[in-house]
């Protein structure tokens, strides 16, 4: 144990020694080129110099200031300069309030998109005036199409867009021809089915909004940041669909194996990372979903997102991880600068990240009617055997719609209906999905009602058969 009467002399002896002082002076004079030296000095400093025993540079400087404060002199002035350099660096790394406002305004965020059903109600179903009203308010082309409830397509079938790619006719399904309508990659659209008793002016079935965050000022850099975060997550977290093409990883709430009935945050990391690195990667993932969710709220019709927004505003937790619990706030990084939105919603508590993933036909039982997808980057290899517009496209089987992939594409879809994505070839989509599965929502309500705890110690689980 180091006693009080010996503590100060030990600190002063170390930080005032000629060798350490000369290195600290060099760091003070060249703050932007000495990160490795900072880390080494902090790491090699005696343990008594670290106030919280974390071994960080900030800890080291704080201890030096505290020790030398009463002594004064050139050693104190040196540490004051080191501390000021840290403050300046932090200011350079974090966006100001005005910079954050500029980003939000440029991306057209910070609003709730207009509701679509009041627009439909103004004019007869299928009329040009109805189409014009939706186009003017939401920027969406209207596609009128009836859902085919009598379509009998088996689960877990591979979807292809070219006859040449059919391998086993018993397993592969060709999604072209008169039975399928394609939404081109540059078209934002809403698919509306005929009126019913519950929807007298037509029923919204699918929404596709293009070019979110896809501009040359902010957007392209943000999409690249999202792409890198997805790739990092797929490299360091458990693939929950190892038998499928590409990778899919899961973050957020999970019910664990069916036989255990444990509600908590999935333990998704497979890489051996320390606490700081896990938290750093989680912050990136949460930032991606925060950006995605605010794009959904700002561009997908407000009455489509309303049920999910209400759940999050009431009692349902927002996205969280084992290292970063649920709650508001996320950060995105642009040109090395951190844009911190400390009170903004992160979105639903279940998140999926995919890279090059191709989903066979399936359904996802959901608590809310709608789920949301985001194709951040559609990466087409120059030697891809697929023609333009083909590969890794979303398909709603009973609606008979193929949505061509494109950078910055937001999608609102109904996961209870049979859907999947087409054979990707050498095309890689980097994407996110946000949903509220029925199993997790029911489990959450059950656990709250019975006063059971939320735990944080199980692996994410693949419950798909194929």
C-alpha positions, 0 to 999 in steps of 0.5 A: 500500500502507498501511504499518503505521505509517500504518494506525492513525492513518488508522483513528482519524482516520476513526472518531473524526471528529465526523460519523462519531462522531455517526452511530455514536452514533445507531446505538448508541442506536437499533440496531433502526431504523438498518439502512440507515445501518449499511449505508451507513457500512460501504459508504462506509468506507475499504477499510483498515477492512474486515479481510476486505474484505467491506464489512459492518457487522460487519467495520467494528465489528470493525476499530474495536474492534481499533484502539481497544482499546489507546486506551480512552476514549469512542470505544472504549466506543461501539464496545463498545456497537455490538458488544454491540448486534450480539450482542443482535440475533443472539440475538434472530434465532436460536432457543435450544436450548429454542425448537428443541426446542419447535418439533420437539416441536410439529410431532411431528418427531425420530422415525422413524415405525413400520413398516407391514409388521409391523402388516399381518402381525399380522392377515389381509389386508383384515380390520377388525383390520388396518385398526385396527392401521394406523390406531392406529399411523400415523393412516392409513385403509387402502384396499385396491386392486389395481394394474392392470398391464394398463392401457395409457395413453400417456405425456405425456397431459393429465389432467382431472377434468371432461368439459367440460375435455377439449380433444383426446380423443386427448390428454386423459384423464378421470380420473373414474368407476368406474375411479378412486377419490378420496382426499379432501383431509382423509383420510390414507390408505395404499393396499394391494394384495393379497398376493403371494409377496413381500408375503404380507400385502399390498403398500403402493402409496401413502401420503398423510399430511395436515396436516403443519405445518398448525396455527395455532401454528407450522405455518401460518407455516412453510408460508407461509415455504415457499411464499414460498421456492418462489415466489422459487425459481421466479422466479429459477431456470431452468424445466426444463419451460417447455412445461408449465403452471406452473413447475418448477425443479431443485436438487441433483445432476444428470448434465447433458446425456446427451452430456457425462456430468458429475456435479455440482450444477445451475446453476439460477439465471437471475437475476443475483444476487451470491454472498451473495444466491444463498447466501441463497436456497439456504439457504431452499431447503435449509431447505424440503427439510430440513423436508420430509424430517423430516416424511417420516421422522416420518410416512411408515412407517419401512420405506418411508423406510428404503432412502433413509435408509440411502443417506444414512447410508452414502455418498450425498450429501445435498442441496446446491447450487453455493454450499452443498455437500452435508452435514448442517444446515439452517435454517428461519425462523419469525417472523423467527427462525432455527431452525438444525439444524446436524447434521440431515439435509437429505434426498436430493440431488435436489430439485424445486420447483413452483408451479402445475405440471401434470404430464402422464402420465409415469414417473421411473426411480428408484434407490429404489422410493419418492419423496416429495412435499410440497404445502405450500400449495394456493392456490385462487382465489376465481373458480376454475372447478373445484369443491372438491377438483378441480384439481392433484391427483396421479394414479396411473394404474395404481392408479386413485387420485386424491389431492385436494390440500391444505395440508401433504400428504406423499405417498410414491409410486412414480415408476416407475409412470405418474403425473401431476397434473390440470389446475389451472385457477386453482389453484396448488399450491406443492410439493416433490419429493425423489427419487433418479433411477436416472441420477444414482445410477448416475452417482454410483456410476460416478464414485466407482468410477472416481475421477472428480471432481464438477463444478459448472458446468452447467445443469439439463437437461429430459430429458422429451419433452413 
